[in-house]
Amino acid sequence: MSSRTSPGLFVVALVIFGLGCVTTSAANLIPNGDFSAGNTGFTSDYVNGTSGQGVYELTTDPHIHHSTAISFHDHTTGSGLFYIADGATTANKVAWRTTVSVDPNTPYAFSGWKSSWGNDGTGHDPSPANLQASINGTPIGSTVAPSTDGVWAPFTMAVWNSGSATSATLTIVDQNIASFGNDFALDDLSFASSVPEPVSLSLVTIGALVTVLTRCRHA
């Protein structure tokens, strides 16, 4: 009787070991990125209120506060809070801002969900917000809110490398200063390391080892 151990047993052992190394996706560094904790974790140059340009609020449905706004709900759960704003008519006013700690020489990705909520009863924003993201004062990309109200759309800005920085101040500025339309919403903002996750590396390694051991078995 052969005393050799089946390559299949090695494969099973390696898979178990590899899965033990798997981790979840990179942690979101933005506090209260889904706005579920209310008006905390961020600051704004906008006024917290319910009427006028350059005003923001957290709500479960814009129609509650604005009778001509479309009725829709947050992206996270469909029943929680999200951020809505009437775009400022003064240039470069920060709609949303937060500061987080980062590791030096690490790439990070800034992403989230955007929408338009409208306030003219048409269900269509005639002048959607143009949202520009910056980190430590340097723009990293911009994205235009949907022209159809109540539609959540994802956005991801350019990858930012921290270099020697140990903190990152993230800002979102609406570069559209139109007074008509220009009503936008934000939810599920995320800022996380864009380094490939251990789960991906583990699965690639496991796949390669399975291939090698299978070839050895049939050699």
N, C-alpha and C positions, 0 to 999 in steps of 0.2 A: 504494500500500500504506500502510495506517495505521501510524503510528509510536507509537501509544498502547500502553502496557503493560497487559496483561490484569489486571483486578482480582484474578483468581485467583492471580496471582503474588504480589500484595501479601498475600493471605490466607496463602499458604504461608510467606512471609517472616515475617509476624507470628506465625504459629503456632510457627515455629522459634525466634523471638526469645522468645516467651512461655514455651515449654517450657524455654528456657535459664535463665529466672528462677525456675522451680519449685524449691522446697526440700522437704525431708522434714518430717514432723510435728515439732512442738515437742519439744525435748530433755527427757527425764525428769531432773529435778534430784536425785532421791533416789538416793543411792549404795546399790548392792546391793538395789534394790527387789524383785528376784526371788529374793533370798537364795542365789543360786548361788555367791557367794563365801564362804558360811559365816557364822559368827557375827561379822560385822563391818559397819560402816556404820550401826549403830544402838545404842541403849542401852535398858535396861528396868529398871523397878522389880521385875519378876518375877525369880525365881531361875532360872538356867539348870540344868535338871535333868530328871528323868523321872517324878517322883511328887509329888503333893500340889497343893493349890490355890495359885494364884499362882506357878506354875512354867511355864516355856516351854522349848521345844527346837526345833531344826531337824532335819527328817527327810525321808526320801523316801517314808515310809509309816508312819502312826501304829501300824499293827498290829504292826510290828517291835518296838516298845517296850511296847505295851499289848495284851495278848492278847485283851481284849474290845472293842478299838477296831475300827472298820470299816477295811478295807484300801482305800486309794485313793492317788492320786499328785498331784504338783504340777500347777499350771495352766499353767506356762510350757512345758515340754517333755514332761511325763509321766514324766520320769525324774530330775528334779533335786530340789533341796532346797526346802522351804517351812516356814513358821513355824506351830507349833501351841502352844496354851496351855490350861491348866486354869484357868479364870477365878478371879481372887482373890476371897476373901470379905471383904476389907477395901476400903472405898470409895476410889475415886479413885487407885488404884495404876496407874501408866502401864505398859501392856503393851509398847508400842513407841514409840520416840522418835528423831528425827534433826533436825539443823539444817542448813539449806542457805542459800546466798546468793541473793538475789533483786534484781531491778531495781525501783527506786521507781516508784510509780504504774502498776503493771502487774497485770492480773487473772491469777490462777492457779487451776487446778483440781486438787483432790486426789482420786484415784480408786484403785481396786484390785479385788482379788477376795477374797471371804470364803467360808468354809465351816464346817461343824461336823464333828467327827470322832468324838464319842461315846466312852464308856468303860464302857458297861453292856451291850453286846452286842445291843441292840435295833435299832440302825440309825436310831434316832430320838432327837433331843435333847429331853428334856422341858422344858428351860428354856434356850433359845438365848441366846447372848451378845448384849448390846446395846452395840455399839461406837460410842463417841463420839469424833469427831476434833476437835482444837483446833489453832489456830495462834497462837503467841505468847500462849498462855493463854486465848484466846477461842474458845469452841465454834463450829464451822462446820457441824455436822450430825451425825446419828447413823444407824446402820443395824443391823438385826437379822440375825444369822446365820441361814442356812436351818435349818429344824427337821429336815429329812432329812439324815442324815450322808453325807459324801462327795460332796456336790453343790457345785460352784463357782458362785457368783453374783457378778455385777459390782456395784460401788457407786461413786457419784460424790457428793462432798459439795458444799456450796454454793460458788460461785466466791468467792475471797478476793482483795481488792485490796490490794496491798502498801502503798499510801499513801507515807509517808516511810520505811518500813522497808527495810533493805538485807539483812536476814536473816530467816528464818522457822524457828521451832522447831515441828515437827509432832509431835503426839502422838496415840496411840490408847489410850483407856481403856475397859475393859469396865464399863459401869454396872450390869450384873447381878452381884449378889454372892451368888447362890445357890450352895450347895455341891454340889447334885446336878444333873447335866447341866452346862451352861455351859462346854462344851469347844469352842474355836473355832480356826480356821486362817486365815492370811493369805498372800497371794502377789501378785506383780506390782504392788506399790504404785507409784504414779506421782504426781508433782507437776510440772506443766508449765504454761507460759503458755497462757492460753485465748484469746489474740488470734488472729483468723482468719489462717490460714496463707497465705503468698504463692501457693501452688499454687491456692487457691480464687480469690484475686484475679486471678491470671493467666488462669485459665480463663474467668472472668466477662468480663474485658476482651477476650479473644480472641473470645468468643461475640458480644459487642456489635459488634466491628469487622467480623466476618464478616457479620453481619446488615446493617450499613450498606453495606458494599461490594457485597453481593449486590443490594440495592435499587438502588444506583447503576448497576450493570451492566444492570439491566432497565428503567431509567428511559427 
